[in-house]
Amino acid sequence: VSETNDIGLLIGEVTALDPDLGLNGELNYSIHWPPGQGPNPFEVNEKGELITRMPLDRENQPEGYHFIVSDS
């Protein structure tokens, strides 16, 4: 992903399956951001789409971004 891309860029999708029906089958995705890595420039929406929410900065994150997306 280029650091010159617009905010709101779709950069990936995550999927999870829950066999429960109704409210018990609804999934809520969240990003677990490691401490000390700086601000989180990503968000994950209810469809599991991973989107940029701020400019990416390679100079401040030369090793890239490392995080976990989970569902509940």
C-alpha positions as semicolon CSV with decimal commas, in nm:
position;residue;x (nm);y (nm);z (nm)
1;V;0,000;0,000;0,000
2;S;0,147;0,333;-0,102
3;E;0,176;0,606;0,160
4;T;0,034;0,853;-0,095
5;N;-0,306;0,680;-0,114
6;D;-0,622;0,852;0,002
7;I;-0,773;0,806;0,345
8;G;-1,056;0,554;0,324
9;L;-0,868;0,318;0,091
10;L;-0,983;-0,044;0,112
11;I;-0,665;-0,247;0,164
12;G;-0,805;-0,587;0,254
13;E;-1,088;-0,792;0,399
14;V;-1,119;-1,040;0,682
15;T;-1,390;-1,302;0,718
16;A;-1,515;-1,514;1,003
17;L;-1,803;-1,757;1,027
18;D;-2,035;-1,812;1,320
19;P;-2,289;-2,095;1,289
20;D;-2,526;-1,932;1,540
21;L;-2,841;-1,764;1,414
22;G;-2,979;-1,423;1,503
23;L;-2,799;-1,191;1,741
24;N;-2,567;-1,472;1,855
25;G;-2,441;-1,505;1,497
26;E;-2,350;-1,139;1,450
27;L;-1,980;-1,064;1,428
28;N;-1,805;-0,749;1,546
29;Y;-1,453;-0,702;1,417
30;S;-1,186;-0,509;1,605
31;I;-0,818;-0,428;1,567
32;H;-0,577;-0,512;1,849
33;W;-0,296;-0,260;1,813
34;P;0,035;-0,332;1,989
35;P;0,154;-0,071;2,238
36;G;0,451;0,135;2,128
37;Q;0,376;0,105;1,757
38;G;0,240;0,458;1,724
39;P;-0,110;0,560;1,616
40;N;-0,331;0,305;1,442
41;P;-0,392;0,422;1,082
42;F;-0,649;0,148;1,008
43;E;-1,008;0,061;1,089
44;V;-1,213;-0,250;1,026
45;N;-1,584;-0,211;0,957
46;E;-1,881;-0,442;1,018
47;K;-1,823;-0,614;0,682
48;G;-1,462;-0,697;0,773
49;E;-1,316;-0,440;0,534
50;L;-0,977;-0,304;0,642
51;I;-0,958;0,066;0,555
52;T;-0,698;0,340;0,603
53;R;-0,812;0,619;0,835
54;M;-0,500;0,835;0,825
55;P;-0,196;0,868;0,598
56;L;0,061;0,588;0,621
57;D;0,416;0,692;0,707
58;R;0,699;0,459;0,609
59;E;0,961;0,681;0,773
60;N;0,792;0,637;1,112
61;Q;0,707;0,268;1,052
62;P;1,001;0,133;0,848
63;E;0,924;-0,229;0,942
64;G;0,559;-0,199;0,840
65;Y;0,248;-0,238;1,052
66;H;0,178;-0,543;1,266
67;F;-0,161;-0,597;1,428
68;I;-0,434;-0,853;1,488
69;V;-0,795;-0,834;1,371
70;S;-1,039;-1,037;1,579
71;D;-1,413;-1,091;1,593
72;S;-1,653;-1,128;1,880
